[in-house]
Amino acid sequence: MEFLTSFEICSSGLRAQRAKMDVIVTNLANAGTTRTAEGGPYKRKIIVFSSEPLPGSFNEAMTTALRSVQVDGVVEDKEGLKKVYDPGHPDADPQGFVTFPNVSTVVEMSDMITANRAYEACVTAFDATKRMALKALEIGK
């Protein structure tokens, strides 16, 4: 495999996991937001990934197997919002219920751990490729 292809795959994974971490941090920061500019409570965001074929002159069989990661977008979670009875809250409806975001700190933290581990795996693969390239240069001396 060409070294640049490996670097490209690793960097696409790093970018994707960084984008996922940004979305998770936004969700955690807005876990208690009951009023947004659009109106209503904050709605949890989920990042959507897809695979993208790598360009290049690599062996045809491998080219179809090798793909980079792309961020397709960020969508709102369809899970229902939480209603809590708190008649003293400024955002309470006439019945005294406040609608809170559908953000679960436990889910967000587990997603963050998963994204962190995937990011670390990409860094490890990137470093391994770099070491192989440096070894190849040493052999060529």
N, CA, C and O atoms as CSV, one atom per row, in Angstrom:
chain,resi,resn,atom,element,x,y,z
A,1,MET,N,N,0.856,-1.181,0.000
A,1,MET,CA,C,0.000,0.000,0.000
A,1,MET,C,C,0.892,1.231,0.000
A,1,MET,O,O,1.936,1.260,0.651
A,2,GLU,N,N,0.473,2.222,-0.723
A,2,GLU,CA,C,1.207,3.481,-0.750
A,2,GLU,C,C,1.072,4.167,0.597
A,2,GLU,O,O,0.013,4.124,1.224
A,3,PHE,N,N,2.164,4.808,1.042
A,3,PHE,CA,C,2.146,5.466,2.347
A,3,PHE,C,C,1.165,6.634,2.376
A,3,PHE,O,O,0.489,6.852,3.380
A,4,LEU,N,N,1.087,7.375,1.290
A,4,LEU,CA,C,0.179,8.526,1.269
A,4,LEU,C,C,-1.277,8.098,1.377
A,4,LEU,O,O,-2.087,8.799,1.983
A,5,THR,N,N,-1.612,6.958,0.796
A,5,THR,CA,C,-2.979,6.446,0.907
A,5,THR,C,C,-3.307,6.141,2.356
A,5,THR,O,O,-4.396,6.459,2.834
A,6,SER,N,N,-2.372,5.529,3.049
A,6,SER,CA,C,-2.576,5.208,4.463
A,6,SER,C,C,-2.723,6.484,5.283
A,6,SER,O,O,-3.584,6.570,6.158
A,7,PHE,N,N,-1.878,7.477,4.997
A,7,PHE,CA,C,-1.990,8.757,5.708
A,7,PHE,C,C,-3.341,9.419,5.448
A,7,PHE,O,O,-3.930,10.014,6.351
A,8,GLU,N,N,-3.826,9.316,4.226
A,8,GLU,CA,C,-5.118,9.919,3.878
A,8,GLU,C,C,-6.276,9.241,4.622
A,8,GLU,O,O,-7.194,9.910,5.097
A,9,ILE,N,N,-6.220,7.917,4.716
A,9,ILE,CA,C,-7.262,7.178,5.441
A,9,ILE,C,C,-7.238,7.558,6.916
A,9,ILE,O,O,-8.280,7.811,7.520
A,10,CYS,N,N,-6.029,7.594,7.490
A,10,CYS,CA,C,-5.906,7.949,8.915
A,10,CYS,C,C,-6.391,9.371,9.177
A,10,CYS,O,O,-7.094,9.622,10.155
A,11,SER,N,N,-6.016,10.292,8.308
A,11,SER,CA,C,-6.421,11.692,8.531
A,11,SER,C,C,-7.926,11.870,8.385
A,11,SER,O,O,-8.516,12.695,9.082
A,12,SER,N,N,-8.558,11.111,7.491
A,12,SER,CA,C,-10.012,11.222,7.364
A,12,SER,C,C,-10.693,10.692,8.625
A,12,SER,O,O,-11.709,11.234,9.062
A,13,GLY,N,N,-10.132,9.637,9.203
A,13,GLY,CA,C,-10.662,9.115,10.461
A,13,GLY,C,C,-10.487,10.101,11.606
A,13,GLY,O,O,-11.380,10.254,12.439
A,14,LEU,N,N,-9.343,10.768,11.651
A,14,LEU,CA,C,-9.098,11.780,12.684
A,14,LEU,C,C,-10.085,12.939,12.564
A,14,LEU,O,O,-10.639,13.398,13.563
A,15,ARG,N,N,-10.299,13.404,11.337
A,15,ARG,CA,C,-11.256,14.503,11.125
A,15,ARG,C,C,-12.668,14.101,11.537
A,15,ARG,O,O,-13.386,14.882,12.160
A,16,ALA,N,N,-13.059,12.883,11.186
A,16,ALA,CA,C,-14.408,12.410,11.502
A,16,ALA,C,C,-14.607,12.299,13.014
A,16,ALA,O,O,-15.644,12.712,13.532
A,17,GLN,N,N,-13.629,11.750,13.719
A,17,GLN,CA,C,-13.775,11.606,15.170
A,17,GLN,C,C,-13.732,12.949,15.879
A,17,GLN,O,O,-14.384,13.133,16.907
A,18,ARG,N,N,-12.963,13.893,15.333
A,18,ARG,CA,C,-12.950,15.235,15.921
A,18,ARG,C,C,-14.322,15.887,15.751
A,18,ARG,O,O,-14.821,16.531,16.674
A,19,ALA,N,N,-14.928,15.722,14.581
A,19,ALA,CA,C,-16.269,16.271,14.348
A,19,ALA,C,C,-17.281,15.619,15.304
A,19,ALA,O,O,-18.173,16.292,15.821
A,20,LYS,N,N,-17.137,14.312,15.532
A,20,LYS,CA,C,-18.041,13.619,16.455
A,20,LYS,C,C,-17.880,14.160,17.869
A,20,LYS,O,O,-18.867,14.363,18.576
A,21,MET,N,N,-16.634,14.393,18.282
A,21,MET,CA,C,-16.389,14.950,19.619
A,21,MET,C,C,-17.005,16.346,19.746
A,21,MET,O,O,-17.554,16.685,20.795
A,22,ASP,N,N,-16.918,17.155,18.688
A,22,ASP,CA,C,-17.516,18.497,18.719
A,22,ASP,C,C,-19.025,18.422,18.937
A,22,ASP,O,O,-19.581,19.206,19.707
A,23,VAL,N,N,-19.686,17.484,18.264
A,23,VAL,CA,C,-21.132,17.316,18.413
A,23,VAL,C,C,-21.465,16.845,19.830
A,23,VAL,O,O,-22.426,17.322,20.433
A,24,ILE,N,N,-20.679,15.916,20.357
A,24,ILE,CA,C,-20.917,15.412,21.716
A,24,ILE,C,C,-20.766,16.532,22.732
A,24,ILE,O,O,-21.576,16.655,23.651
A,25,VAL,N,N,-19.727,17.353,22.569
A,25,VAL,CA,C,-19.508,18.463,23.501
A,25,VAL,C,C,-20.672,19.455,23.439
A,25,VAL,O,O,-21.107,19.970,24.469
A,26,THR,N,N,-21.170,19.717,22.243
A,26,THR,CA,C,-22.328,20.605,22.097
A,26,THR,C,C,-23.545,20.024,22.806
A,26,THR,O,O,-24.280,20.745,23.480
A,27,ASN,N,N,-23.756,18.710,22.652
A,27,ASN,CA,C,-24.880,18.059,23.337
A,27,ASN,C,C,-24.748,18.182,24.849
A,27,ASN,O,O,-25.718,18.511,25.532
A,28,LEU,N,N,-23.558,17.923,25.371
A,28,LEU,CA,C,-23.350,18.012,26.816
A,28,LEU,C,C,-23.523,19.438,27.322
A,28,LEU,O,O,-24.082,19.659,28.397
A,29,ALA,N,N,-23.044,20.400,26.547
A,29,ALA,CA,C,-23.165,21.802,26.962
A,29,ALA,C,C,-24.617,22.259,26.998
A,29,ALA,O,O,-24.965,23.164,27.757
A,30,ASN,N,N,-25.463,21.641,26.184
A,30,ASN,CA,C,-26.867,22.048,26.106
A,30,ASN,C,C,-27.819,21.065,26.776
A,30,ASN,O,O,-29.022,21.094,26.518
A,31,ALA,N,N,-27.292,20.197,27.631
A,31,ALA,CA,C,-28.120,19.165,28.275
A,31,ALA,C,C,-29.250,19.762,29.104
A,31,ALA,O,O,-30.267,19.100,29.307
A,32,GLY,N,N,-29.102,20.980,29.583
A,32,GLY,CA,C,-30.151,21.596,30.392
A,32,GLY,C,C,-30.824,22.779,29.735
A,32,GLY,O,O,-31.554,23.516,30.398
A,33,THR,N,N,-30.595,22.981,28.440
A,33,THR,CA,C,-31.151,24.124,27.725
A,33,THR,C,C,-32.620,23.882,27.393
A,33,THR,O,O,-32.954,22.984,26.621
A,34,THR,N,N,-33.495,24.698,27.989
A,34,THR,CA,C,-34.928,24.534,27.755
A,34,THR,C,C,-35.475,25.534,26.743
A,34,THR,O,O,-36.624,25.425,26.314
A,35,ARG,N,N,-34.648,26.510,26.363
A,35,ARG,CA,C,-35.106,27.526,25.409
A,35,ARG,C,C,-33.982,27.830,24.427
A,35,ARG,O,O,-32.892,28.236,24.831
A,36,THR,N,N,-34.247,27.632,23.135
A,36,THR,CA,C,-33.265,27.915,22.095
A,36,THR,C,C,-33.768,29.053,21.212
A,36,THR,O,O,-34.911,29.491,21.342
A,37,ALA,N,N,-32.916,29.522,20.321
A,37,ALA,CA,C,-33.299,30.594,19.398
A,37,ALA,C,C,-34.420,30.139,18.460
A,37,ALA,O,O,-35.249,30.947,18.042
A,38,GLU,N,N,-34.444,28.842,18.130
A,38,GLU,CA,C,-35.496,28.306,17.258
A,38,GLU,C,C,-36.803,28.111,18.010
A,38,GLU,O,O,-37.849,27.895,17.398
A,39,GLY,N,N,-36.746,28.185,19.318
A,39,GLY,CA,C,-37.930,27.946,20.141
A,39,GLY,C,C,-37.939,26.524,20.649
A,39,GLY,O,O,-37.583,25.595,19.925
A,40,GLY,N,N,-38.341,26.354,21.876
A,40,GLY,CA,C,-38.383,25.018,22.468
A,40,GLY,C,C,-37.028,24.604,23.003
A,40,GLY,O,O,-36.060,25.359,22.915
A,41,PRO,N,N,-36.960,23.401,23.557
A,41,PRO,CA,C,-35.716,22.918,24.142
A,41,PRO,C,C,-34.708,22.489,23.075
A,41,PRO,O,O,-35.057,22.266,21.916
A,42,TYR,N,N,-33.464,22.384,23.499
A,42,TYR,CA,C,-32.405,21.888,22.627
A,42,TYR,C,C,-32.701,20.442,22.254
A,42,TYR,O,O,-33.175,19.670,23.087
A,43,LYS,N,N,-32.428,20.075,21.019
A,43,LYS,CA,C,-32.614,18.692,20.566
A,43,LYS,C,C,-31.241,18.090,20.290
A,43,LYS,O,O,-30.414,18.681,19.595
A,44,ARG,N,N,-31.018,16.913,20.843
A,44,ARG,CA,C,-29.736,16.221,20.720
A,44,ARG,C,C,-29.362,16.058,19.248
A,44,ARG,O,O,-30.207,15.751,18.407
A,45,LYS,N,N,-28.086,16.267,18.958
A,45,LYS,CA,C,-27.566,16.122,17.599
A,45,LYS,C,C,-26.786,14.808,17.497
A,45,LYS,O,O,-26.153,14.370,18.458
A,46,ILE,N,N,-26.844,14.195,16.321
A,46,ILE,CA,C,-26.114,12.967,16.025
A,46,ILE,C,C,-25.368,13.177,14.720
A,46,ILE,O,O,-25.927,13.696,13.754
A,47,ILE,N,N,-24.098,12.772,14.690
A,47,ILE,CA,C,-23.303,12.920,13.470
A,47,ILE,C,C,-23.496,11.689,12.586
A,47,ILE,O,O,-23.638,10.572,13.085
A,48,VAL,N,N,-23.500,11.902,11.279
A,48,VAL,CA,C,-23.707,10.818,10.312
A,48,VAL,C,C,-22.435,10.681,9.479
A,48,VAL,O,O,-21.969,11.647,8.876
A,49,PHE,N,N,-21.878,9.464,9.453
A,49,PHE,CA,C,-20.670,9.186,8.677
A,49,PHE,C,C,-21.027,8.401,7.426
A,49,PHE,O,O,-22.053,7.723,7.369
A,50,SER,N,N,-20.164,8.505,6.431
A,50,SER,CA,C,-20.264,7.663,5.240
A,50,SER,C,C,-18.855,7.352,4.773
A,50,SER,O,O,-17.892,7.967,5.231
A,51,SER,N,N,-18.736,6.403,3.870
A,51,SER,CA,C,-17.417,6.079,3.316
A,51,SER,C,C,-17.307,6.679,1.924
A,51,SER,O,O,-18.289,6.783,1.190
A,52,GLU,N,N,-16.110,7.062,1.589
A,52,GLU,CA,C,-15.846,7.714,0.311
A,52,GLU,C,C,-14.699,6.970,-0.364
A,52,GLU,O,O,-13.673,6.738,0.275
A,53,PRO,N,N,-14.839,6.586,-1.643
A,53,PRO,CA,C,-13.731,5.889,-2.309
A,53,PRO,C,C,-12.513,6.797,-2.415
A,53,PRO,O,O,-12.632,8.009,-2.589
A,54,LEU,N,N,-11.348,6.186,-2.305
A,54,LEU,CA,C,-10.100,6.944,-2.413
A,54,LEU,C,C,-9.691,7.062,-3.877
A,54,LEU,O,O,-9.727,6.077,-4.614
A,55,PRO,N,N,-9.305,8.253,-4.297
A,55,PRO,CA,C,-8.815,8.401,-5.667
A,55,PRO,C,C,-7.372,7.892,-5.757
A,55,PRO,O,O,-6.678,7.803,-4.744
A,56,GLY,N,N,-6.933,7.565,-6.952
A,56,GLY,CA,C,-5.537,7.181,-7.119
A,56,GLY,C,C,-5.388,6.028,-8.081
A,56,GLY,O,O,-6.361,5.489,-8.607
A,57,SER,N,N,-4.134,5.667,-8.294
A,57,SER,CA,C,-3.815,4.620,-9.262
A,57,SER,C,C,-3.472,3.302,-8.582
A,57,SER,O,O,-2.643,2.541,-9.080
A,58,PHE,N,N,-4.094,3.037,-7.471
A,58,PHE,CA,C,-3.820,1.820,-6.698
A,58,PHE,C,C,-4.492,0.624,-7.370
A,58,PHE,O,O,-5.424,0.797,-8.155
A,59,ASN,N,N,-4.026,-0.581,-7.068
A,59,ASN,CA,C,-4.580,-1.807,-7.645
A,59,ASN,C,C,-6.109,-1.754,-7.597
A,59,ASN,O,O,-6.690,-1.403,-6.570
A,60,GLU,N,N,-6.747,-2.099,-8.696
A,60,GLU,CA,C,-8.205,-1.978,-8.826
A,60,GLU,C,C,-8.971,-2.735,-7.735
A,60,GLU,O,O,-9.973,-2.231,-7.227
A,61,ALA,N,N,-8.517,-3.924,-7.375
A,61,ALA,CA,C,-9.206,-4.712,-6.339
A,61,ALA,C,C,-9.110,-4.015,-4.987
A,61,ALA,O,O,-10.071,-4.020,-4.217
A,62,MET,N,N,-7.969,-3.420,-4.696
A,62,MET,CA,C,-7.794,-2.743,-3.416
A,62,MET,C,C,-8.503,-1.392,-3.401
A,62,MET,O,O,-8.986,-0.952,-2.358
A,63,THR,N,N,-8.564,-0.747,-4.540
A,63,THR,CA,C,-9.206,0.567,-4.600
A,63,THR,C,C,-10.667,0.485,-4.182
A,63,THR,O,O,-11.172,1.395,-3.526
A,64,THR,N,N,-11.345,-0.579,-4.547
A,64,THR,CA,C,-12.747,-0.708,-4.155
A,64,THR,C,C,-12.883,-1.023,-2.670
A,64,THR,O,O,-13.928,-0.758,-2.076
A,65,ALA,N,N,-11.833,-1.589,-2.060
A,65,ALA,CA,C,-11.895,-1.938,-0.638
A,65,ALA,C,C,-11.500,-0.766,0.258
A,65,ALA,O,O,-12.021,-0.632,1.365
A,66,LEU,N,N,-10.594,0.072,-0.205
A,66,LEU,CA,C,-10.106,1.176,0.614
A,66,LEU,C,C,-11.034,2.377,0.513
A,66,LEU,O,O,-11.381,2.831,-0.577
A,67,ARG,N,N,-11.422,2.873,1.661
A,67,ARG,CA,C,-12.318,4.020,1.687
A,67,ARG,C,C,-11.910,4.937,2.822
A,67,ARG,O,O,-11.362,4.493,3.832
A,68,SER,N,N,-12.180,6.210,2.648
A,68,SER,CA,C,-11.960,7.172,3.720
A,68,SER,C,C,-13.306,7.482,4.369
A,68,SER,O,O,-14.362,7.137,3.840
A,69,VAL,N,N,-13.246,8.132,5.512
A,69,VAL,CA,C,-14.459,8.471,6.251
A,69,VAL,C,C,-14.863,9.904,5.920
A,69,VAL,O,O,-14.016,10.797,5.886
A,70,GLN,N,N,-16.127,10.122,5.682
A,70,GLN,CA,C,-16.663,11.454,5.431
A,70,GLN,C,C,-17.768,11.733,6.435
A,70,GLN,O,O,-18.501,10.833,6.844
A,71,VAL,N,N,-17.873,12.985,6.818
A,71,VAL,CA,C,-18.986,13.411,7.661
A,71,VAL,C,C,-20.102,13.851,6.721
A,71,VAL,O,O,-19.967,14.843,6.005
A,72,ASP,N,N,-21.194,13.114,6.727
A,72,ASP,CA,C,-22.329,13.446,5.858
A,72,ASP,C,C,-23.162,14.592,6.412
A,72,ASP,O,O,-23.789,15.330,5.653
A,73,GLY,N,N,-23.170,14.739,7.701
A,73,GLY,CA,C,-23.946,15.816,8.296
A,73,GLY,C,C,-24.266,15.529,9.744
A,73,GLY,O,O,-23.877,14.504,10.303
A,74,VAL,N,N,-24.973,16.448,10.324
A,74,VAL,CA,C,-25.410,16.321,11.707
A,74,VAL,C,C,-26.927,16.414,11.703
A,74,VAL,O,O,-27.494,17.362,11.160
A,75,VAL,N,N,-27.584,15.429,12.310
A,75,VAL,CA,C,-29.046,15.397,12.335
A,75,VAL,C,C,-29.531,15.424,13.774
A,75,VAL,O,O,-28.787,15.103,14.701
A,76,GLU,N,N,-30.772,15.806,13.947
A,76,GLU,CA,C,-31.374,15.807,15.276
A,76,GLU,C,C,-31.850,14.414,15.624
A,76,GLU,O,O,-32.371,13.693,14.774
A,77,ASP,N,N,-31.667,14.037,16.887
A,77,ASP,CA,C,-32.136,12.753,17.392
A,77,ASP,C,C,-33.661,12.775,17.420
A,77,ASP,O,O,-34.262,13.765,17.839
A,78,LYS,N,N,-34.281,11.700,16.981
A,78,LYS,CA,C,-35.747,11.620,16.928
A,78,LYS,C,C,-36.364,11.189,18.258
A,78,LYS,O,O,-37.587,11.170,18.398
A,79,GLU,N,N,-35.529,10.847,19.228
A,79,GLU,CA,C,-36.037,10.424,20.537
A,79,GLU,C,C,-36.813,11.568,21.174
A,79,GLU,O,O,-36.464,12.737,21.012
A,80,GLY,N,N,-37.852,11.223,21.889
A,80,GLY,CA,C,-38.716,12.220,22.506
A,80,GLY,C,C,-38.033,13.055,23.578
A,80,GLY,O,O,-37.068,12.620,24.207
A,81,LEU,N,N,-38.544,14.241,23.770
A,81,LEU,CA,C,-38.021,15.138,24.795
A,81,LEU,C,C,-38.591,14.735,26.156
A,81,LEU,O,O,-39.608,14.046,26.231
A,82,LYS,N,N,-37.924,15.174,27.235
A,82,LYS,CA,C,-38.355,14.813,28.589
A,82,LYS,C,C,-39.229,15.933,29.161
A,82,LYS,O,O,-38.902,17.114,29.041
A,83,LYS,N,N,-40.325,15.549,29.774
A,83,LYS,CA,C,-41.194,16.520,30.451
A,83,LYS,C,C,-41.073,16.303,31.947
A,83,LYS,O,O,-41.198,15.185,32.447
A,84,VAL,N,N,-40.821,17.417,32.662
A,84,VAL,CA,C,-40.663,17.370,34.114
A,84,VAL,C,C,-41.623,18.387,34.713
A,84,VAL,O,O,-41.736,19.516,34.236
A,85,TYR,N,N,-42.308,17.966,35.762
A,85,TYR,CA,C,-43.252,18.863,36.428
A,85,TYR,C,C,-42.467,19.828,37.315
A,85,TYR,O,O,-41.852,19.424,38.301
A,86,ASP,N,N,-42.500,21.119,36.943
A,86,ASP,CA,C,-41.820,22.175,37.706
A,86,ASP,C,C,-42.553,23.482,37.426
A,86,ASP,O,O,-42.104,24.277,36.600
A,87,PRO,N,N,-43.685,23.715,38.111
A,87,PRO,CA,C,-44.509,24.890,37.807
A,87,PRO,C,C,-43.795,26.218,38.064
A,87,PRO,O,O,-44.222,27.244,37.534
A,88,GLY,N,N,-42.726,26.231,38.857
A,88,GLY,CA,C,-42.008,27.475,39.133
A,88,GLY,C,C,-40.973,27.834,38.076
A,88,GLY,O,O,-40.414,28.931,38.118
A,89,HIS,N,N,-40.708,26.956,37.149
A,89,HIS,CA,C,-39.706,27.192,36.102
A,89,HIS,C,C,-40.241,28.219,35.105
A,89,HIS,O,O,-41.420,28.168,34.753
A,90,PRO,N,N,-39.400,29.154,34.638
A,90,PRO,CA,C,-39.887,30.175,33.691
A,90,PRO,C,C,-40.367,29.610,32.353
A,90,PRO,O,O,-41.149,30.263,31.662
A,91,ASP,N,N,-39.917,28.414,31.975
A,91,ASP,CA,C,-40.330,27.817,30.704
A,91,ASP,C,C,-41.438,26.777,30.871
A,91,ASP,O,O,-41.695,26.002,29.950
A,92,ALA,N,N,-42.090,26.749,32.019
A,92,ALA,CA,C,-43.160,25.779,32.258
A,92,ALA,C,C,-44.380,26.119,31.410
A,92,ALA,O,O,-44.707,27.288,31.206
A,93,ASP,N,N,-45.047,25.073,30.919
A,93,ASP,CA,C,-46.272,25.285,30.153
A,93,ASP,C,C,-47.431,25.542,31.124
A,93,ASP,O,O,-47.219,25.489,32.336
A,94,PRO,N,N,-48.637,25.816,30.642
A,94,PRO,CA,C,-49.766,26.108,31.539
A,94,PRO,C,C,-50.080,24.989,32.538
A,94,PRO,O,O,-50.650,25.255,33.596
A,95,GLN,N,N,-49.718,23.752,32.220
A,95,GLN,CA,C,-49.955,22.640,33.145
A,95,GLN,C,C,-48.813,22.491,34.165
A,95,GLN,O,O,-48.905,21.658,35.066
A,96,GLY,N,N,-47.742,23.285,34.034
A,96,GLY,CA,C,-46.615,23.239,34.958
A,96,GLY,C,C,-45.481,22.331,34.538
A,96,GLY,O,O,-44.560,22.105,35.323
A,97,PHE,N,N,-45.515,21.799,33.320
A,97,PHE,CA,C,-44.455,20.911,32.841
A,97,PHE,C,C,-43.420,21.691,32.043
A,97,PHE,O,O,-43.754,22.581,31.261
A,98,VAL,N,N,-42.152,21.335,32.259
A,98,VAL,CA,C,-41.035,21.924,31.512
A,98,VAL,C,C,-40.482,20.845,30.590
A,98,VAL,O,O,-40.241,19.718,31.021
A,99,THR,N,N,-40.282,21.190,29.331
A,99,THR,CA,C,-39.715,20.243,28.375
A,99,THR,C,C,-38.200,20.420,28.353
A,99,THR,O,O,-37.685,21.498,28.056
A,100,PHE,N,N,-37.498,19.330,28.677
A,100,PHE,CA,C,-36.039,19.336,28.711
A,100,PHE,C,C,-35.475,18.597,27.507
A,100,PHE,O,O,-36.167,17.776,26.905
A,101,PRO,N,N,-34.210,18.882,27.144
A,101,PRO,CA,C,-33.587,18.195,26.001
A,101,PRO,C,C,-33.512,16.687,26.206
A,101,PRO,O,O,-33.560,16.191,27.331
A,102,ASN,N,N,-33.394,15.974,25.094
A,102,ASN,CA,C,-33.297,14.518,25.118
A,102,ASN,C,C,-31.839,14.078,25.168
A,102,ASN,O,O,-31.460,13.105,24.516
A,103,VAL,N,N,-31.025,14.786,25.936
A,103,VAL,CA,C,-29.601,14.494,26.068
A,103,VAL,C,C,-29.374,13.702,27.354
A,103,VAL,O,O,-29.754,14.141,28.439
A,104,SER,N,N,-28.756,12.543,27.220
A,104,SER,CA,C,-28.393,11.720,28.371
A,104,SER,C,C,-26.887,11.829,28.567
A,104,SER,O,O,-26.115,11.488,27.670
A,105,THR,N,N,-26.474,12.297,29.721
A,105,THR,CA,C,-25.049,12.459,30.000
A,105,THR,C,C,-24.313,11.127,29.901
A,105,THR,O,O,-23.177,11.084,29.429
A,106,VAL,N,N,-24.938,10.054,30.334
A,106,VAL,CA,C,-24.309,8.731,30.275
A,106,VAL,C,C,-24.063,8.321,28.815
A,106,VAL,O,O,-22.980,7.841,28.478
A,107,VAL,N,N,-25.059,8.511,27.960
A,107,VAL,CA,C,-24.920,8.159,26.546
A,107,VAL,C,C,-23.843,9.020,25.897
A,107,VAL,O,O,-23.013,8.513,25.142
A,108,GLU,N,N,-23.852,10.301,26.182
A,108,GLU,CA,C,-22.861,11.209,25.587
A,108,GLU,C,C,-21.447,10.860,26.039
A,108,GLU,O,O,-20.513,10.893,25.239
A,109,MET,N,N,-21.287,10.526,27.318
A,109,MET,CA,C,-19.954,10.175,27.818
A,109,MET,C,C,-19.468,8.858,27.215
A,109,MET,O,O,-18.281,8.722,26.921
A,110,SER,N,N,-20.361,7.889,27.026
A,110,SER,CA,C,-19.938,6.631,26.397
A,110,SER,C,C,-19.600,6.856,24.923
A,110,SER,O,O,-18.660,6.254,24.405
A,111,ASP,N,N,-20.366,7.724,24.242
A,111,ASP,CA,C,-20.030,8.085,22.859
A,111,ASP,C,C,-18.680,8.794,22.797
A,111,ASP,O,O,-17.905,8.589,21.863
A,112,MET,N,N,-18.405,9.627,23.796
A,112,MET,CA,C,-17.140,10.348,23.831
A,112,MET,C,C,-15.967,9.378,24.013
A,112,MET,O,O,-14.924,9.535,23.379
A,113,ILE,N,N,-16.142,8.378,24.879
A,113,ILE,CA,C,-15.092,7.379,25.082
A,113,ILE,C,C,-14.847,6.606,23.783
A,113,ILE,O,O,-13.701,6.356,23.412
A,114,THR,N,N,-15.928,6.231,23.096
A,114,THR,CA,C,-15.803,5.511,21.829
A,114,THR,C,C,-15.075,6.360,20.787
A,114,THR,O,O,-14.185,5.867,20.093
A,115,ALA,N,N,-15.451,7.632,20.678
A,115,ALA,CA,C,-14.792,8.523,19.720
A,115,ALA,C,C,-13.323,8.711,20.086
A,115,ALA,O,O,-12.464,8.758,19.206
A,116,ASN,N,N,-13.035,8.816,21.371
A,116,ASN,CA,C,-11.656,8.975,21.822
A,116,ASN,C,C,-10.823,7.753,21.456
A,116,ASN,O,O,-9.692,7.889,20.989
A,117,ARG,N,N,-11.377,6.558,21.664
A,117,ARG,CA,C,-10.645,5.332,21.331
A,117,ARG,C,C,-10.424,5.220,19.821
A,117,ARG,O,O,-9.354,4.796,19.383
A,118,ALA,N,N,-11.409,5.590,19.038
A,118,ALA,CA,C,-11.257,5.553,17.579
A,118,ALA,C,C,-10.199,6.557,17.129
A,118,ALA,O,O,-9.415,6.275,16.224
A,119,TYR,N,N,-10.181,7.728,17.764
A,119,TYR,CA,C,-9.176,8.744,17.452
A,119,TYR,C,C,-7.782,8.207,17.782
A,119,TYR,O,O,-6.852,8.357,16.989
A,120,GLU,N,N,-7.639,7.579,18.956
A,120,GLU,CA,C,-6.350,7.002,19.347
A,120,GLU,C,C,-5.912,5.915,18.365
A,120,GLU,O,O,-4.726,5.814,18.049
A,121,ALA,N,N,-6.852,5.104,17.880
A,121,ALA,CA,C,-6.524,4.061,16.907
A,121,ALA,C,C,-6.011,4.676,15.608
A,121,ALA,O,O,-5.072,4.157,15.005
A,122,CYS,N,N,-6.620,5.778,15.173
A,122,CYS,CA,C,-6.162,6.457,13.961
A,122,CYS,C,C,-4.763,7.029,14.154
A,122,CYS,O,O,-3.927,6.956,13.253
A,123,VAL,N,N,-4.511,7.597,15.329
A,123,VAL,CA,C,-3.172,8.138,15.621
A,123,VAL,C,C,-2.143,7.018,15.625
A,123,VAL,O,O,-1.046,7.189,15.093
A,124,THR,N,N,-2.477,5.880,16.213
A,124,THR,CA,C,-1.563,4.733,16.251
A,124,THR,C,C,-1.255,4.241,14.837
A,124,THR,O,O,-0.100,3.966,14.514
A,125,ALA,N,N,-2.276,4.129,14.001
A,125,ALA,CA,C,-2.076,3.700,12.610
A,125,ALA,C,C,-1.226,4.714,11.850
A,125,ALA,O,O,-0.366,4.337,11.054
A,126,PHE,N,N,-1.467,5.985,12.093
A,126,PHE,CA,C,-0.699,7.047,11.437
A,126,PHE,C,C,0.772,6.941,11.843
A,126,PHE,O,O,1.655,7.011,10.988
A,127,ASP,N,N,1.039,6.773,13.139
A,127,ASP,CA,C,2.416,6.647,13.637
A,127,ASP,C,C,3.104,5.401,13.084
A,127,ASP,O,O,4.281,5.446,12.728
A,128,ALA,N,N,2.372,4.294,13.013
A,128,ALA,CA,C,2.951,3.060,12.468
A,128,ALA,C,C,3.339,3.256,11.006
A,128,ALA,O,O,4.405,2.811,10.582
A,129,THR,N,N,2.493,3.908,10.246
A,129,THR,CA,C,2.792,4.175,8.837
A,129,THR,C,C,4.005,5.093,8.723
A,129,THR,O,O,4.870,4.888,7.872
A,130,LYS,N,N,4.060,6.093,9.576
A,130,LYS,CA,C,5.210,7.013,9.564
A,130,LYS,C,C,6.501,6.254,9.866
A,130,LYS,O,O,7.516,6.473,9.204
A,131,ARG,N,N,6.472,5.359,10.864
A,131,ARG,CA,C,7.669,4.577,11.202
A,131,ARG,C,C,8.082,3.672,10.041
A,131,ARG,O,O,9.271,3.517,9.763
A,132,MET,N,N,7.080,3.063,9.355
A,132,MET,CA,C,7.400,2.221,8.194
A,132,MET,C,C,8.038,3.041,7.079
A,132,MET,O,O,8.979,2.581,6.432
A,133,ALA,N,N,7.534,4.249,6.851
A,133,ALA,CA,C,8.107,5.100,5.815
A,133,ALA,C,C,9.539,5.493,6.164
A,133,ALA,O,O,10.414,5.508,5.298
A,134,LEU,N,N,9.772,5.809,7.423
A,134,LEU,CA,C,11.130,6.172,7.842
A,134,LEU,C,C,12.081,4.979,7.720
A,134,LEU,O,O,13.234,5.144,7.321
A,135,LYS,N,N,11.603,3.783,8.062
A,135,LYS,CA,C,12.417,2.575,7.907
A,135,LYS,C,C,12.740,2.318,6.436
A,135,LYS,O,O,13.859,1.930,6.098
A,136,ALA,N,N,11.773,2.531,5.580
A,136,ALA,CA,C,11.994,2.351,4.139
A,136,ALA,C,C,13.048,3.337,3.641
A,136,ALA,O,O,13.876,2.992,2.798
A,137,LEU,N,N,13.019,4.541,4.154
A,137,LEU,CA,C,14.044,5.525,3.767
A,137,LEU,C,C,15.423,5.109,4.275
A,137,LEU,O,O,16.422,5.288,3.578
A,138,GLU,N,N,15.480,4.555,5.487
A,138,GLU,CA,C,16.756,4.078,6.044
A,138,GLU,C,C,17.313,2.952,5.204
A,138,GLU,O,O,18.516,2.909,4.950
A,139,ILE,N,N,16.458,2.035,4.767
A,139,ILE,CA,C,16.893,0.903,3.942
A,139,ILE,C,C,17.446,1.401,2.615
A,139,ILE,O,O,18.392,0.831,2.072
A,140,GLY,N,N,16.856,2.459,2.104
A,140,GLY,CA,C,17.267,3.008,0.819
A,140,GLY,C,C,18.583,3.761,0.841
A,140,GLY,O,O,19.090,4.137,-0.216
A,141,LYS,N,N,19.147,3.991,2.012
A,141,LYS,CA,C,20.422,4.735,2.092
A,141,LYS,C,C,21.562,3.967,1.520
A,141,LYS,O,O,22.693,4.453,1.513
